[in-house]
Amino acid sequence: MRVKVKVFGDLAKSLGKEMVLDLPQGSTVGDLLAKLGKRKEPALDGDSGNGAKQSLVVLVGGLNVRFLDEEMTKLNDGDTVSLLPPAGGG
């Protein structure tokens, strides 16, 4: 199945702004993050690299996976997944 991924913020610098991934049927958000190189990109692993936890926001079809099944949220062919790193400022 094909899933469109949109990436925002600083994360887009390392992954690119938009891509289409081919995943096996029944794949989850966790599978998608693993395919994107979860171990190579600290923000995808919830770790900023200095021990501080981050809260990557993942949307599937505009819905926050935190309110679905988190990383176990099933993906479907044609889904759009958005990855938004935490924003800082004040």
N, C-alpha and C positions, 0 to 999 in steps of 0.2 A: 504494500500500500504506500501511497505517497502522502507526505505531510509537509506542509509549508511552515517554515520557522522564520519568525521575525525577531530580530535581536536589537535591543536598544541600549543607550548609554555607553559606558566604557567597555562593556562586554562586546559591543559591535566592532570595536577596534581589533579584537583578537579573533572573533568568529566570523565577521562579516555581517552586513545588515539584514540580509535575507537569503534563504536557501530552501531547496526542496530536498527532503530526505526520503529514501526508499527504506521502509521498515517492514519486517514480517507482520502478517496478520496477527492481531492480539497483542501487539506491542503496547507498552505503557509509557507514561511520561518519564519514568525512571530509565527505561530502555533508551529513549530518545536522548536523555542527558548523558547516558553512558556512551552512546554513539558519537556525541559531540565532543567527547574527550574529557569526561568529568574529572578525571585525575590530573589532567594537564591544565585545566582552567580552574583556579581556586574558587572563583565566584560560583561556579556550578556545583561545587562541593560544600558550599556554605561556609567557607573558610577564606578569610582575606589574606592568608599567608603569614599574618603576624599574631595568630591566635584569636583574633576577634571574629565572632560569628557574624555572617551576613544573612540577609533574608531575601534571597532571589525570589521574585514574584513570577510565577508561571501561570499563564492564561491559556486555556484551551477553548477556542471559539468564544473568547471574551470572558470566560468564567474562570475565576481564580481556583486553581486546583486545591488550595488549602481548604476550600469549602466543598470539595468533591472527595476524591480518594487519594489526595496528595500524589506522591510518586507512583502510586498504583492505579491512577486514573487511566483507563483504557483509551487508546487513540483509534480513530476511524479514518479510512481513506478520505482524503480531501480536507482533513482538519487543518486549522491554522493554530499554531502554538506561538505565543509571544513570550519572550524572556526579558524581564526588566530587572536590572540590578538595583540594589538600594540606592536611593538618592540622598545626598548629604547637603547640608547648607543650613542657613539660619537667617 
